[in-house]
Amino acid sequence: MLLVCRFAVAEADAPAFVVRARRALELLTAQPRCLRGVLGRATDEPDRWVLTVEFESVVAYRRAMSPFEVREHVVPLLSEALADEPAAFEVLLDGADGSVRTHTSLLAADAGTVRLGEAAGPTTPR
């Protein structure tokens, strides 16, 4: 499970943002089954930042977001992320040292056709 949050941060606000992001990374990476976290800034648009955190699974991500301290410090930061794109991604390929591993998708085969609340099937045919 990969969490990707993009931020627009004014230059004057960058030092305070980095402090908050550091605290968020400390809290999240201390959670069980959190693999790593990274804060980066765009080189061509210095007001654009990205926070990525990788978890072993969706369950690990959900559990990592539940402790009080995470909800107190991390959730408010994440709520400031740009909301024009998705933030949670499943990992399908990962690579290191020239080797690439394939992961099975967690999405159901009909994920593109069944909407939220229609797990038993749509109430009316499409």
N, C-alpha and C positions, 0 to 999 in steps of 0.2 A: 504494500500500500504506500503510495507516494502522495504526500501533501505538498502542493505547490501554491503559494500565495504571493501575488505580486502587489507591490505598494508604490504609490506616488508620494514621495517625501520631499518637501522643500529643503533646500540646502541648510537653512537656519535651523530646521528641526531634526536634521540628520544625527547629531550627537545624542539627543534624547532617544531617538528611534533605535539607535544601535544599542543603547543600554537596555531598552525594553526587549529588543530582539535577543540579546544575550541571555537575559533572564528567561525568556521563553524557551530558548534552546537548552539552557541548563535544566529546566523543569521537564521538558519533553524527553530529552535524551537520558534522563535519569529513570524514566519509566521502563518497566520490563518490556522487552522485545521491541524497543525502539533501536533501530540500527545506526542511524546517523542523522545529523542535521547540518544545514549550510545556510548562511546568509550571504547574498551577493548583491553587488550594485552594477547596473549597466554601465559599460564604458562609453557608449555613445549617447546616453541620456542619463546623466548623473542623478536625476531626481527619481529614477526608477530602480526599485529594489526587488529582490525575490528571496523568499524564505522557503526552503525545501526541507522536509523531514521524511525519512523513510522508516516504515514500520514493517515488522515481519508479516503482518496480516491486517485485515480489516478489524478483526477482534482486538488486536493489540492497539490499533489506532483509537478505537472507541474506549478502551479501558484507559489509555493514556490521557484521554481528554476528561476523565471523570474525577480525579482527585480535586479537592477544594482549591489548593494552591494553583493548579493548572487553570481551573475555571476562573479564578480571581485575576491571574496575570496573563495567561496565554489567550484565552477566549476574547477578551477585549481587544488585544492586539490583532488577532486574526479577523475580527469584525471590521477592522479598518482596511482590510485588503481590497483591491479592486475587484468588483463583483461581476465584471463583464465576461468572465471565462470560468470554466469549472476549476475546482481546486483539488479534488481528490481523484487520483488515478490509480489503476491497478498496474502492477509491473508485469509485462509480458516477456521481456528479454532483459537480461543483465549480463554484463561482460566485465572481465578482469584478466589481465595477463594474456590477452589474445584468445581467450576462450569465452564463448557465449552460451548462457543457459536459457532454455525456454521454460516459461511458466504457463500452466494451464489457466485460462481465463476463468474468473469467478462469476462472470455475467452469465445469466441463463441464455439459452439459445434464442429465446423469444424476447430478450430484453429490449430490442428495438421496436417491438410491436405491442407489448403489454404495458400499459401505463400503471403508475402507482395506484394501489387499491384494487387492481384487477388480477390479483394472483391466481384466482380460480378461473380466470378468463373474463373477457369483456362482457358486460351485461347486454350489449347489443352488438351484432356483427359489424365489422367495419367495411 
